[in-house]
């Protein structure tokens, strides 16, 4: 259910939402944190950890990982 492309899209959507709601003084910091390379690396790490995790915990882990962007 949670493959790399799905997790990457969740991270991209979260990054867009953060940038939209950020104060102008924080926008440059958020842009540095949410580069495409960073989002891809984070999605890769998340999907690797999901493979080792039991099914009931996966949804909660993905939600928290995307929120912590």
Secondary structure, 3 states (H helix, E strand, C coil): CCCHHHHHHHHHHHHHHHHHHCCCCCHHHHHHHCCHHHHHHHHHHHHHHHHCCCHHHHHHHHHHHHHCC
